[in-house]
Amino acid sequence: MKVLEGLQPKNVFEFFETITTIPHGSKHTKAISDYCVSIAKEHGLEYYQDSDNNLIIIKEASKGYEQAKTVMLQGHLDMVTEKTSDSSHNFLTDSLPIGVDGDFIFSKDTTLGADNGIAVAYMLALLTDKEHIMPRIECVFTVDEEIGLLGADSIDLSPCKASYLINLDNEEDGVFITSCAGGIRIDLSLPIERKEVFQGMSSYQVKIFGLKGGHSGQEIGKERANAAKLMGRLLFDLQQSGLLEYELSDFEGGLKDNAIPRECTAIITSNKEQAEVEQVIKGIFDIYKKEYAVSDEQIDVMVTRCEDGKAVLTPSSKMKVLFFLNQLPNGVQHMDMSIEGLVETSLNLGITSMEENVFHANFSLRSSRESRKIQLMNQLIFLVEFLGGDFTTSGDYPGWEYNPNSTLRPMMTDLWKEMFQTEAKVEAIHAGLECGLLYSKMPTLDIVSIGPTMYDIHTPQERLSISSTKKCYEFVLATLERIAKEQ
């Protein structure tokens, strides 16, 4: 028996469960794209698949509604591949270990990929629906959204003629997103030098863990700890305290540039016994626990003995890394003064790693104001170049500005109130959506972003509401019917 058997709407959850059996992390979307093509072929639908695995599938209007405005529906094929440290799941080969707990679908110890697999399931269900009235729909499946909106940047939309775009990459029903921030990915490289370890030195792994993490756009304003930044602070405070002399040989944290790191490890060497090393480190870390007692209450640190002998950083390289980690900006930089509670500009130190001669740091930078995005990018570049390092940028995408003359937005908010007797919220978000890039290719598009309720995306605690999935899908069907009838 399938895990989601019996859930309604049947076709949506059948497609979603199939999607969870097909590995589809970023940069590995060929199989999921080909699966969607197979559905198009099976139902005789027009489709366009490019070399990047982006896909457009077109379904013509219901008979008698050919004059209605065309609607584009859009979501992305890739998912964030995060898992707990003790999970053996292989995202390149394994089906997701999904389960149901009350109203929620989850995946044991891994991300669920409801962001944005549920959008793919919605679109496949709409494309194969033979019962409901619809205008012409153009379903756009993009790739590699999670690593810089790369598919939305490369896709050719020339086969499309939509007037409206309903983006399906929102995570709360009843909330209609009408603008979002732009962003860019920045990779910094800092040269380092090593020396041999003195005899009599013991190696210890210091691990920061238990952090909530989360999406670097949506959760960046919640004062959650960043494990890599916190490790940099710990190592600096350890250095400054004078309580423990140590050398640094390794540093690694985070898995995705757009996910706040939940764990970070460093390997240090010292001539002290483990008990003394642990006592000093835990004493410093207790201060951090108090600071994050409300926003990230489970943060902790552990010290374990590890293999000796690995070369350590020279004193100048060690101080260079500590200076870099402690001076680089991270988190919220500016709030939007015109919209209460909205972050305007932020950045997230997402991935850190240390090779033999290079220290790497990867960032996701976001802003709804282009000038501040550029200023913050230049601040990072100035810092790393001042220290003798280098940088690359990728995935630069524009923001999506609010359209005061939208006809789609009031149509949808009125319909939501009719169907559910509650007012929909119209909001802007700090997270990046593909709408800005799609709008740059088709500047007459009238755009709204919606989606069912899900929690803790980009983390192994991700879960999707079953009832909200049904509610949102019924709303999409009703929206398409209304557009068809208002030709």
C-alpha positions as semicolon CSV with decimal commas, in nm:
position;residue;x (nm);y (nm);z (nm)
1;M;0,000;0,000;0,000
2;K;0,130;0,344;-0,088
3;V;0,193;0,580;0,204
4;L;-0,040;0,854;0,074
5;E;-0,313;0,624;-0,057
6;G;-0,659;0,752;0,033
7;L;-0,560;1,117;0,067
8;Q;-0,759;1,375;-0,129
9;P;-0,729;1,515;-0,387
10;K;-0,631;1,170;-0,508
11;N;-0,446;1,273;-0,825
12;V;-0,239;1,539;-0,647
13;F;-0,115;1,305;-0,375
14;E;-0,053;1,021;-0,621
15;F;0,172;1,249;-0,825
16;F;0,341;1,385;-0,513
17;E;0,423;1,038;-0,382
18;T;0,569;0,940;-0,718
19;I;0,782;1,254;-0,711
20;T;0,924;1,151;-0,372
21;T;1,049;0,827;-0,529
22;I;1,253;1,014;-0,794
23;P;1,578;1,174;-0,669
24;H;1,564;1,541;-0,767
25;G;1,814;1,750;-0,578
26;S;1,952;2,061;-0,744
27;K;2,175;1,977;-1,045
28;H;2,013;1,631;-1,059
29;T;1,679;1,702;-1,227
30;K;1,697;1,498;-1,549
31;A;1,493;1,207;-1,408
32;I;1,213;1,423;-1,266
33;S;1,198;1,634;-1,582
34;D;1,176;1,320;-1,797
35;Y;0,900;1,186;-1,573
36;C;0,695;1,500;-1,635
37;V;0,761;1,465;-2,010
38;S;0,625;1,110;-1,992
39;I;0,300;1,245;-1,847
40;A;0,278;1,500;-2,128
41;K;0,333;1,229;-2,389
42;E;0,080;0,997;-2,227
43;H;-0,188;1,266;-2,251
44;G;-0,093;1,403;-2,590
45;L;0,011;1,745;-2,460
46;E;0,244;1,994;-2,627
47;Y;0,574;2,021;-2,445
48;Y;0,917;2,182;-2,469
49;Q;1,213;2,044;-2,274
50;D;1,552;2,217;-2,293
51;S;1,906;2,093;-2,232
52;D;1,899;2,223;-1,873
53;N;1,588;2,007;-1,804
54;N;1,353;2,306;-1,785
55;L;1,013;2,206;-1,917
56;I;0,698;2,373;-2,049
57;I;0,379;2,166;-2,090
58;I;0,077;2,327;-2,254
59;K;-0,287;2,223;-2,222
60;E;-0,534;2,401;-2,449
61;A;-0,852;2,561;-2,312
62;S;-1,167;2,365;-2,242
63;K;-1,403;2,360;-2,537
64;G;-1,591;2,688;-2,561
65;Y;-1,336;2,880;-2,352
66;E;-1,068;2,931;-2,615
67;Q;-1,095;3,312;-2,593
68;A;-1,013;3,327;-2,221
69;K;-0,682;3,470;-2,107
70;T;-0,401;3,215;-2,085
71;V;-0,267;3,128;-1,740
72;M;0,090;3,024;-1,667
73;L;0,143;2,806;-1,360
74;Q;0,499;2,768;-1,238
75;G;0,710;2,580;-0,986
76;H;1,058;2,431;-0,966
77;L;1,167;2,070;-1,004
78;D;1,464;2,067;-0,765
79;M;1,463;2,029;-0,388
80;V;1,702;2,112;-0,105
81;T;1,876;1,791;0,006
82;E;1,930;1,825;0,382
83;K;1,939;1,536;0,629
84;T;2,024;1,473;0,991
85;S;2,384;1,387;1,074
86;D;2,294;1,025;1,155
87;S;2,085;0,964;0,840
88;S;2,223;0,722;0,580
89;H;1,989;0,846;0,308
90;N;2,144;0,886;-0,039
91;F;1,975;1,173;-0,224
92;L;2,118;1,055;-0,557
93;T;1,959;0,709;-0,546
94;D;1,702;0,667;-0,269
95;S;1,330;0,735;-0,248
96;L;1,239;0,974;0,030
97;P;1,123;0,788;0,345
98;I;0,790;0,970;0,368
99;G;0,526;0,920;0,633
100;V;0,202;1,071;0,762
101;D;0,151;1,215;1,109
102;G;-0,199;1,354;1,158
103;D;-0,246;1,637;0,909
104;F;0,116;1,636;0,799
105;I;0,335;1,454;0,548
106;F;0,702;1,433;0,644
107;S;1,020;1,251;0,544
108;K;1,210;1,073;0,818
109;D;1,541;1,252;0,889
110;T;1,547;1,432;0,550
111;T;1,390;1,725;0,375
112;L;1,054;1,637;0,220
113;G;1,087;1,839;-0,100
114;A;0,732;1,974;-0,074
115;D;0,923;2,289;-0,163
116;N;0,854;2,266;-0,453
117;G;0,738;1,911;-0,528
118;I;0,381;1,997;-0,438
119;A;0,378;2,257;-0,717
120;V;0,491;1,989;-0,963
121;A;0,215;1,759;-0,836
122;Y;-0,043;2,038;-0,869
123;M;0,058;2,111;-1,228
124;L;0,059;1,746;-1,334
125;A;-0,285;1,703;-1,178
126;L;-0,418;2,007;-1,364
127;L;-0,267;1,894;-1,692
128;T;-0,434;1,552;-1,666
129;D;-0,768;1,680;-1,529
130;K;-1,061;1,610;-1,764
131;E;-1,348;1,731;-1,544
132;H;-1,298;2,101;-1,470
133;I;-1,332;2,407;-1,691
134;M;-1,000;2,574;-1,761
135;P;-0,848;2,835;-1,991
136;R;-0,532;2,748;-2,180
137;I;-0,270;2,668;-1,918
138;E;0,107;2,676;-1,962
139;C;0,281;2,479;-1,688
140;V;0,642;2,586;-1,645
141;F;0,878;2,353;-1,457
142;T;1,212;2,518;-1,383
143;V;1,533;2,365;-1,247
144;D;1,795;2,460;-0,990
145;E;1,587;2,725;-0,818
146;E;1,743;2,634;-0,485
147;I;2,096;2,721;-0,598
148;G;2,029;3,057;-0,757
149;L;1,714;3,044;-0,976
150;L;1,929;2,912;-1,258
151;G;1,648;2,747;-1,455
152;A;1,426;3,056;-1,452
153;D;1,724;3,250;-1,582
154;S;1,796;3,011;-1,872
155;I;1,446;2,902;-1,980
156;D;1,307;3,015;-2,316
157;L;0,946;3,127;-2,272
158;S;0,881;3,198;-2,641
159;P;0,620;2,916;-2,666
160;C;0,414;3,093;-2,397
161;K;0,148;3,360;-2,440
162;A;0,014;3,387;-2,085
163;S;-0,144;3,703;-1,943
164;Y;-0,145;3,572;-1,586
165;L;0,118;3,385;-1,385
166;I;0,030;3,189;-1,072
167;N;0,357;3,093;-0,905
168;L;0,312;2,792;-0,675
169;D;0,620;2,836;-0,455
170;N;0,463;2,993;-0,145
171;E;0,441;2,812;0,190
172;E;0,127;2,946;0,359
173;D;-0,228;2,923;0,232
174;G;-0,431;3,240;0,243
175;V;-0,118;3,447;0,191
176;F;-0,074;3,594;-0,157
177;I;0,279;3,708;-0,234
178;T;0,299;4,003;-0,470
179;S;0,667;4,103;-0,456
180;C;1,001;3,958;-0,342
181;A;1,368;4,034;-0,302
182;G;1,641;3,987;-0,558
183;G;1,961;3,806;-0,475
184;I;2,302;3,673;-0,568
185;R;2,533;3,390;-0,463
186;I;2,893;3,477;-0,367
187;D;3,178;3,229;-0,320
188;L;3,486;3,355;-0,136
189;S;3,826;3,184;-0,124
190;L;4,096;3,272;0,124
191;P;4,453;3,135;0,080
192;I;4,598;2,965;0,388
193;E;4,927;2,803;0,479
194;R;4,998;2,506;0,705
195;K;5,275;2,378;0,925
196;E;5,350;2,049;1,096
197;V;5,202;1,976;1,437
198;F;5,434;1,988;1,738
199;Q;5,486;1,657;1,911
200;G;5,275;1,598;2,218
201;M;4,974;1,779;2,077
202;S;4,633;1,607;2,080
203;S;4,355;1,666;1,824
204;Y;3,995;1,737;1,916
205;Q;3,682;1,780;1,711
206;V;3,465;2,068;1,831
207;K;3,108;2,035;1,706
208;I;2,828;2,292;1,732
209;F;2,491;2,129;1,680
210;G;2,119;2,136;1,767
211;L;2,043;2,459;1,579
212;K;1,709;2,515;1,408
213;G;1,859;2,641;1,083
214;G;1,596;2,713;0,820
215;H;1,546;2,907;0,499
216;S;1,793;3,192;0,464
217;G;1,521;3,425;0,338
218;Q;1,216;3,341;0,544
219;E;1,390;3,264;0,872
220;I;1,677;3,513;0,852
221;G;1,495;3,765;1,071
222;K;1,418;3,522;1,354
223;E;1,754;3,563;1,531
224;R;1,846;3,199;1,486
225;A;2,210;3,107;1,529
226;N;2,433;3,040;1,229
227;A;2,656;2,746;1,324
228;A;2,952;2,859;1,111
229;K;2,944;3,217;1,241
230;L;2,906;3,087;1,596
231;M;3,205;2,856;1,551
232;G;3,412;3,149;1,426
233;R;3,313;3,343;1,736
234;L;3,391;3,049;1,964
235;L;3,739;3,006;1,818
236;F;3,805;3,380;1,849
237;D;3,679;3,395;2,206
238;L;3,888;3,090;2,287
239;Q;4,192;3,267;2,144
240;Q;4,122;3,592;2,327
241;S;4,046;3,431;2,663
242;G;4,398;3,296;2,702
243;L;4,249;2,996;2,881
244;L;4,356;2,747;2,615
245;E;4,633;2,762;2,357
246;Y;4,532;2,577;2,041
247;E;4,604;2,535;1,672
248;L;4,341;2,504;1,398
249;S;4,351;2,230;1,136
250;D;3,998;2,202;0,992
251;F;3,668;2,389;0,970
252;E;3,347;2,278;0,799
253;G;2,983;2,383;0,825
254;G;2,658;2,407;0,632
255;L;2,530;2,226;0,326
256;K;2,344;2,490;0,120
257;D;2,404;2,859;0,062
258;N;2,032;2,930;0,117
259;A;1,995;2,726;0,437
260;I;2,111;2,862;0,773
261;P;2,378;2,614;0,890
262;R;2,256;2,386;1,169
263;E;2,595;2,228;1,244
264;C;2,962;2,317;1,219
265;T;3,279;2,128;1,312
266;A;3,633;2,245;1,371
267;I;3,941;2,037;1,451
268;I;4,187;2,191;1,693
269;T;4,507;2,064;1,853
270;S;4,623;2,132;2,208
271;N;4,864;1,998;2,465
272;K;4,581;1,981;2,719
273;E;4,373;1,678;2,814
274;Q;4,019;1,641;2,676
275;A;3,851;1,720;3,008
276;E;4,025;2,057;3,033
277;V;3,962;2,143;2,667
278;E;3,596;2,056;2,706
279;Q;3,562;2,254;3,029
280;V;3,701;2,572;2,875
281;I;3,495;2,545;2,554
282;K;3,170;2,464;2,733
283;G;3,229;2,753;2,971
284;I;3,247;2,997;2,680
285;F;2,957;2,832;2,500
286;D;2,728;2,871;2,802
287;I;2,725;3,244;2,726
288;Y;2,592;3,173;2,375
289;K;2,323;2,943;2,514
290;K;2,188;3,229;2,722
291;E;2,188;3,463;2,423
292;Y;1,989;3,217;2,211
293;A;1,768;3,081;2,490
294;V;1,451;3,200;2,314
295;S;1,530;3,196;1,941
296;D;1,745;2,879;1,924
297;E;1,714;2,704;2,257
298;Q;1,869;2,368;2,160
299;I;2,215;2,489;2,056
300;D;2,499;2,291;2,210
301;V;2,865;2,201;2,169
302;M;3,061;1,880;2,214
303;V;3,432;1,797;2,217
304;T;3,561;1,455;2,109
305;R;3,909;1,312;2,065
306;C;4,007;1,253;1,700
307;E;4,301;1,134;1,493
308;D;4,628;1,320;1,549
309;G;4,886;1,434;1,300
310;K;4,702;1,659;1,053
311;A;4,894;1,975;0,964
312;V;4,764;2,293;1,128
313;L;4,736;2,651;1,004
314;T;5,031;2,879;1,050
315;P;4,975;3,152;1,311
316;S;4,915;3,418;1,044
317;S;4,669;3,197;0,851
318;K;4,484;3,107;1,168
319;M;4,441;3,472;1,259
320;K;4,339;3,553;0,902
321;V;4,057;3,293;0,917
322;L;3,944;3,410;1,263
323;F;3,948;3,773;1,149
324;F;3,751;3,686;0,838
325;L;3,485;3,482;1,021
326;N;3,434;3,747;1,286
327;Q;3,437;4,053;1,060
328;L;3,218;3,931;0,776
329;P;2,858;4,051;0,794
330;N;2,580;3,794;0,837
331;G;2,205;3,799;0,892
332;V;1,974;4,100;0,867
333;Q;2,146;4,419;0,751
334;H;1,848;4,649;0,681
335;M;1,474;4,637;0,746
336;D;1,221;4,773;0,495
337;M;1,098;5,101;0,637
338;S;0,781;5,102;0,425
339;I;0,653;4,755;0,521
340;E;0,653;4,671;0,891
341;G;0,843;4,354;0,979
342;L;0,987;4,295;0,631
343;V;1,360;4,239;0,594
344;E;1,504;4,450;0,315
345;T;1,867;4,330;0,296
346;S;2,040;4,025;0,441
347;L;2,304;3,764;0,376
348;N;2,362;3,411;0,495
349;L;2,698;3,238;0,543
350;G;2,577;2,904;0,412
351;I;2,875;2,675;0,347
352;T;3,227;2,679;0,487
353;S;3,507;2,434;0,420
354;M;3,883;2,411;0,450
355;E;4,112;2,246;0,198
356;E;4,490;2,210;0,220
357;N;4,564;2,565;0,110
358;V;4,225;2,737;0,079
359;F;3,942;2,835;0,314
360;H;3,606;2,858;0,134
361;A;3,295;3,052;0,234
362;N;2,970;3,061;0,038
363;F;2,693;3,320;0,079
364;S;2,336;3,384;-0,030
365;L;2,274;3,759;-0,040
366;R;1,925;3,908;-0,073
367;S;1,778;4,257;-0,102
368;S;1,468;4,422;-0,239
369;R;1,684;4,730;-0,304
370;E;1,941;4,676;-0,580
371;S;2,179;4,944;-0,453
372;R;2,208;4,777;-0,113
373;K;2,254;4,435;-0,270
374;I;2,550;4,575;-0,464
375;Q;2,688;4,757;-0,159
376;L;2,678;4,442;0,056
377;M;2,834;4,233;-0,220
378;N;3,116;4,487;-0,251
379;Q;3,166;4,481;0,125
380;L;3,230;4,106;0,116
381;I;3,455;4,135;-0,187
382;F;3,657;4,417;-0,026
383;L;3,705;4,208;0,288
384;V;3,827;3,896;0,110
385;E;4,049;4,085;-0,135
386;F;4,202;4,284;0,152
387;L;4,300;3,948;0,305
388;G;4,451;3,829;-0,024
389;G;4,157;3,616;-0,130
390;D;3,937;3,586;-0,436
391;F;3,566;3,561;-0,522
392;T;3,314;3,444;-0,780
393;T;2,947;3,534;-0,817
394;S;2,657;3,342;-0,969
395;G;2,279;3,323;-0,975
396;D;2,221;3,701;-0,983
397;Y;1,846;3,752;-1,009
398;P;1,621;4,059;-0,997
399;G;1,355;4,136;-0,743
400;W;0,986;4,134;-0,828
401;E;0,817;4,469;-0,774
402;Y;0,459;4,516;-0,653
403;N;0,209;4,583;-0,935
404;P;-0,053;4,836;-0,817
405;N;-0,260;4,781;-1,134
406;S;-0,297;4,402;-1,107
407;T;-0,632;4,251;-1,206
408;L;-0,530;3,899;-1,101
409;R;-0,464;3,991;-0,737
410;P;-0,810;4,138;-0,658
411;M;-0,978;3,858;-0,853
412;M;-0,802;3,599;-0,641
413;T;-0,848;3,777;-0,307
414;D;-1,222;3,817;-0,375
415;L;-1,252;3,450;-0,468
416;W;-1,064;3,341;-0,155
417;K;-1,311;3,534;0,062
418;E;-1,607;3,382;-0,124
419;M;-1,477;3,029;-0,082
420;F;-1,340;3,041;0,274
421;Q;-1,508;3,343;0,437
422;T;-1,175;3,489;0,541
423;E;-0,963;3,771;0,405
424;A;-0,648;3,668;0,219
425;K;-0,328;3,842;0,324
426;V;-0,136;4,026;0,052
427;E;0,233;4,034;0,140
428;A;0,587;4,091;0,018
429;I;0,862;3,848;0,121
430;H;1,236;3,861;0,166
431;A;1,287;3,516;0,012
432;G;1,369;3,497;-0,357
433;L;1,110;3,376;-0,606
434;E;1,147;3,313;-0,978
435;C;0,876;3,566;-1,057
436;G;1,121;3,850;-1,117
437;L;1,316;3,655;-1,379
438;L;1,000;3,533;-1,552
439;Y;0,859;3,885;-1,550
440;S;1,181;4,015;-1,709
441;K;1,118;3,774;-2,000
442;M;0,743;3,849;-2,024
443;P;0,690;4,201;-1,880
444;T;0,314;4,199;-1,939
445;L;0,259;3,915;-1,691
446;D;0,025;3,982;-1,398
447;I;0,163;3,770;-1,114
448;V;0,055;3,625;-0,777
449;S;0,238;3,358;-0,575
450;I;0,041;3,110;-0,362
451;G;0,084;2,764;-0,213
452;P;-0,027;2,527;0,063
453;T;0,099;2,551;0,419
454;M;0,428;2,381;0,504
455;Y;0,674;2,424;0,785
456;D;1,052;2,415;0,834
457;I;1,140;2,395;0,466
458;H;1,508;2,333;0,386
459;T;1,542;2,128;0,708
460;P;1,482;1,761;0,798
461;Q;1,180;1,882;0,997
462;E;1,000;1,993;0,680
463;R;0,631;1,895;0,673
464;L;0,334;1,960;0,445
465;S;-0,024;2,012;0,560
466;I;-0,262;1,764;0,395
467;S;-0,575;1,973;0,455
468;S;-0,406;2,287;0,325
469;T;-0,288;2,105;0,013
470;K;-0,650;2,012;-0,063
471;K;-0,775;2,363;0,015
472;C;-0,517;2,533;-0,205
473;Y;-0,568;2,296;-0,497
474;E;-0,944;2,352;-0,490
475;F;-0,873;2,726;-0,492
476;V;-0,646;2,696;-0,796
477;L;-0,917;2,502;-0,980
478;A;-1,176;2,767;-0,890
479;T;-0,940;3,046;-1,000
480;L;-0,885;2,883;-1,338
481;E;-1,258;2,836;-1,384
482;R;-1,330;3,200;-1,300
483;I;-1,063;3,320;-1,547
484;A;-1,209;3,090;-1,815
485;K;-1,560;3,225;-1,762
486;E;-1,451;3,591;-1,758
487;Q;-1,333;3,579;-2,120
